[in-house]
Amino acid sequence: MARNTISRSLHDLGLSAWFGGTLANAVSLNPATAEAADPSARGAVANAGWDRWTPVNAAAIGAHVIGSLGQIKGNTARIQGQQGVATMVVAKTALTAAALGATAYARILGQRVSEYQAVPVAAGTKPSGGTPAEVAAAQKQLDVLQWAIPALTGAVVVISAFAGEQERASEVHKGFAKRLIG
């Protein structure tokens, strides 16, 4: 029982930090960089912010993944026996994999941008006329990913809430009964 509580806590805390941190940076950090008077400082500020967030985000993702694996291990019988649970696990795993892929790709693009240090930009994910082509291309992709990652992790939050409802004793009994009856 304690192992399931630890797994759920790691899963939930990691997921909430991953979702909330990327959403906060998309809503606040990236647009706020436009406030810097010097266009070259804008890129440097965005890079510094995202570079500070990266290790925290990596820890959050690691906690989420470890917690998810622990939950799967602790719920194997329910996944196999309760109707609808296996489908939910597959959907949640697919969304998590998509969020991991999008996050990894965003980090690769972010490193490309970060290599240029004090490059002139309009804002964190908005190139200006003086932005080098490689940075501008990466920024345009990051502009989409900054919203895709919270959308994907937010969908995992929703499915996790649904999964929690499936764990209610009344739902477990119904799910096993439906599985047995067909």
N, C-alpha and C positions, 0 to 999 in steps of 0.2 A: 504494500500500500504506500509506504513512504517513497519507494522508487517511482511509482506513478506520479506522486505529488511533485517530486523533484523534476521528473521529465516534463510534466505539464508546465511547471514554473519556468524551466529553461526555454521550452517551446514558446510560451506566451510572452515572456520578457524579451527574448531575442527577436521574435516577430514584431512586437510593438515598437522596439527601438529601430529595427530595420525600416518598418513602415513610416513611423513618425519622423525619424531623422531625415530620410530622403524627401519626404513631403515638406518638412520645415525648410530644408535647403532649397527646394524648388520654389517655394512660396516666398522665402525671405532672402536667403543669401544671394542667389543668382540675380534677382531683380535689384537688390540693394547695392550691388556693385556699380550700378549705373550712377549712383550718387557721388562716386569719386570724381573729382574735377579733372584729374589727369587720366585720359583714356588708357595709358599704359599701366596705371595703378589698378585699374578695374580688373584686368586679367590676373594680376598678382594677388589681389585680395580674394578673388574667386578661387584661385589655385590654393592659397593658404588655407582657406576655409574647408575646401574639399579634402585637402591633404590631412588636415586635423581630424576630419570626420572618418576617413578611411579605416584607421585601426579600430575605432569604436564600432563602425559598421561591420567590420570583419569579425569582431568578437560577438556582436549581436547575431550575425548569420550563423556563426559556429554554434552558439548556444541554441539557436532555433533548430538547427539540423540535429544536434545531439539530442535535444529534447524530443524532436519528432521521431527519431529512431527508437528512443526509449519508449515512447507512447505506442509505437507499432509493436515493439516486443511485448509490452505489457498488455496489449489488447488483441493478440493474435487469435485467441479463441473467438472473441467477439467479431473480429474482421471476417473470419471464416464462417461463422455461424449465423450472425445477425443480418437479415436482409437489408441491403442498401449500404452497408458499411464499407464493403470492399470497393464499391463504385465511388463512394465519397473519398476513400483513401487514394484511389487512382487519380481522381480529379484534383485533389489537394496536392498530390505529388507532382502532377504535370504542371500545375500553376507554380509550385515552388521551384521546379526545375527551370521554368521560363523566367521567373524572377531572378534566379541565380545567374542564368545566362545573360539576361539584360544588365544585371549589376556588374558582372565580370566585363562585359563589353563596354559599359560606361566607364569602368576603371581604366581600361586600355585607352579609350578615347581621352579620358581625363589626364592620363600620363602624357599623351601626345601634346595636349594643350599645355600642361604644366612644364614641359621641356623648354618652352619659349619664355618662361618667366614673365617679364614685364612687356607683354605684347598689347598693343592697343585694341580694345574691344568696346562695343557699346554697353554690354553687360555680361554676366557670367556665361550665358549661353547664346549671346547675340553678337555676331561679328560686326565690325565697322568697316568703313572703306579701307582703313589701313591695316586690317587684320590679314596676316599671311594666309594664303589659300588653304594650306593643310590645317591650320587652326580653325579657320572659318568652316571647313567641311566637318571637322570634328564637333565644333560647337552646334552646328545644325542638327547633327545626330543626337548630341547630348540634350538639345532642346526638347526632343521627342522622348528620349529615355528618362529625363527627369520626371515626367508624368507617367510613363509606362510602368516604372518600377513601383511607385506607390499604388497604382491601379492593380498591378498583379499581387503585391503583398496585401493590399486591402481585400482582394478577392479571397486570399488565403485566410484572412481574419474572419470573413463572413462564413466560409466553409468550416472553419474551426468552431465558430459559435454553433453552427448546425450540428457538428460532430458532438459537441458538448450536450446538446439536446438528445442526441441518439443514445447517450450514455445513461440517461435517466432509467431507473429500474423499470418503469412502465413501458418505455420504448424498447428496452432490451428484451423484455418478455414478449412484446408484440412482434418484434423482429425475428426472434427465434421461432415463435409460433408460425409466422408466415413462411419461414424457411422450411419448417417441418411439413406444414400442410400443402405448401406449393402455391 
